[in-house]
């Protein structure tokens, strides 16, 4: 048996005994991409019908989000956040979790509809808060411009520089530095039209409605 086949047999053998406690340590790690999708879906169905306790340890955020009813995130041997997958995906509390769920995350001081960051500019939001707060937005919410855009609906505008470009699924992920360090996703066509390359200066814009602020 290959490593992936052996892992699938081990899963089947563990589930067949209908244990009262099931411990899974990286159960899908040895599978190829296509098989992983199939086995993940099958495992989710089995766990949904599982009447006992199942504990899954994984570094894969998709496995965690799909398979778990409750997440406990551990960083450097310390629990940093726990809760339902949807809650953690919407309100990450550390940079590590934000990277796992694919969000730009910042911490600062909220003053009404603005969050003034600890190291950087203020971010306009639709939520009204006061005190320590997080503000997050997905890379897909960022639009890039080579010239400063005219006043429009985007209330957040920062001058940045392209630090790096990489393929991210069917899009290009641009890592930006400057007034605010952030990640932006755009199509390959948009990246070509903008002539993006490391060192290129751009303006990054984000609508306030596409940000999400919540208490720290």
Protein Blocks (a to p, Z undefined) as FASTA:
>chain_A
ZZklmmmmmmmmmmmnopabdcdehkllmpcfklmmmmmmmmmmmmmmpcbdcddddfbf
klmmmmpmbdcddeehiafbgcdfklmmmmccbfklmmmnopacdddddehjaccdfbbc
ddddfbdcedjddddddfklpccdfbdcdddfblbdcddddfbdcdehjbccdddedjbg
cdddddfklmmmnopaehiacdddddfklgccddZZ
